[in-house]
């Protein structure tokens, strides 16, 4: 059985050489650090990566070259996905854990893309539940699911081993288009 692809190492994005850049996981993102904030695929062959304080870079997968797209950063935290049936990018806000949608990023190269609307407010957990991570899952036919993970830690009265509970909450979201206007 043959395969049509192979793995190879590419140059890192140019911003990793910028002063102040800090290599951190996206989940460990801090607004005070110059680290990767968000990323997405644009036009089917360009990977856009944004770093706060540095801007947005584009990696062209066809020619293997990096270029600076702009000084602004994507309005998303973590991965944003394009849903062609609806003509929108969906992702979690860089300003909080709200699910945002944004219009066409490709036409926004000259100016910072604006977030079109909030389509899901974050669940307000009970005080002892700590939000860990959220994932957006496309279910097809205009349906989405937000999987939100929480953790609760009980510190024992005696001993030093805390009891940790984790829970996942699923939120179902339906999206539709009506005369070119996105709504949820």
N, C-alpha and C positions, 0 to 999 in steps of 0.2 A: 504494500500500500504506500503510495507516494504522497508527498505533501507539496503544496504550492507556495509555502512560505518558509522562512527561516528567521531565526533570531539573530540580531546583530546589535552591537553597542553603538549608540549615537552620542554626539557631543551634548553636554548638559545645556540647559537654557543659559543665555549670556548673563542673566541677572544673578546667577549664583556667584559670580565674580564681583558683583557690585558691593561697595562698602556697606556694612551693616546687615547684609543678608544673613539670615539664620536658618539653617536646615532644621525644620521641625515638621512633625506630622500635621496634616490639615486639621485633624481633630484636636491637636494641641495648640491650635492657632491662638495667638495673642495679638490684640490690636496694636500693642507697643512694639512688636517685632516686625522686621521685614522678612516675612515668610509667605509661602504660598497660601493664598486665600481661596481661590476658586479656579475651576477649569471646566472646559467643555469642548466639544467637537463642532466646528463651524464649516459649512459647505462640504461636508463629507470627507475632506482630506486635510483639514487644518485643525490642529489641537491648540487651543488658546489656554494659557496659564497666566494667572494674575498673582502678583505679589504686592502686598500693601506697601506703599512708600516707594515702589519701583515702577509699577505699571503692568501692562499686559503684553505678553510675547506670544507669537504665533509660530508653531512648528508645522511646516509643510511636509506632509508624509510622502508626497510624490517625489520631491527633490532632496529631502533630508536637511533643509535649511531652516534656521531660526531667523525671525525678524521681529522688530518691535512694532506691535500693532498700535499702541497708544500709551499715554501717561496715565490714563484712568484704569481702574480695576473693575473687573466684572462685579455686578451687583449681587453675586451669589457667594455663599460660603460652601466650599466643597464642590461636588460635581453638579452641574446643571445639564439637563437633557433637552434636546430639541424634539418636539412632537409635530411632525409635518402635517398630520391630519388637522391640527388645530392652529398651526403656524406660530407656535410659541415655544419659548424655553421655560422650563420649570425647574426650580431649585430652591433651596433654603436661603433666606435672606442673609446677607453679610452683616446686617444690623441686629439680628436676633434669630430665633428659631421659628420664623414664619415662613410659610410656603408662598413664594412669589412667582409671578409669571412676567416675562419680558417679551417685548416685540422683537422683530428681526435684528439680531446682533450684527449681521453682515453689513447692514446699511449704517451702522453706528460707528464705523471706524474713526470718523472725524470728531465725534463728540461722544461723551459718556452715555451709554445706554440707560434709559430710565426704566424703572420697574413699573409695569403697567398697572398691576393691582395685586392686593393681598387676596389670596384665595383660600387660605386656611390659617386660622390663629392657633398658636400652640396650645396644647392641653395644659391647663394649670394644675399641676400635680399637688397632692397633699404635701404639707410642709416637710415631712420626713423623706419623701421620694425625691431623689436627685436625678435630673435628666442626664442620660449618658450620650445617646446618639440617636439620630433620626435617619431613616432611609425612605426614598421615594421609589415606589415600584409601579411601573406601567403595566396594567392588566389587559390592555387592548380595549377596543370599542369605546374609547373616551372615558375609561375608568382608571382610577389611580388608587393606590393605597399608601398611606404613610405609616411606617412601622417605627414606633417611638419606644426606646428602651430606657427604663428607669432602674435605679438601685436604691435600696434602703439598708443602712448599716445600723445594727443594734449593738451598742457597746455593753458587754456583760458587766454585772455588778461585781463579780469576782472573776479573776483570771484576766487574760489579755487577748483572747481570741474572739474577735467580733463575729457576730452572726450577720451574713450578707444575704439579702434576698434580691433577686432581679425579676423584673416583669416586662413584658412587651405589650403595648397597647396598639391596636390597629384602628386607623381612621380611614373610612372609604370616602373617596371624592369622585364625583362625576363632573366631566367638563363637556361643554357643547359649544358649537359656533352658531351664531345667528346673524346673517347678513354681514359677515366679515368681522363682527364684534365678538371677542372672546368673553365668555362668562363661566362662572362656576357655581 
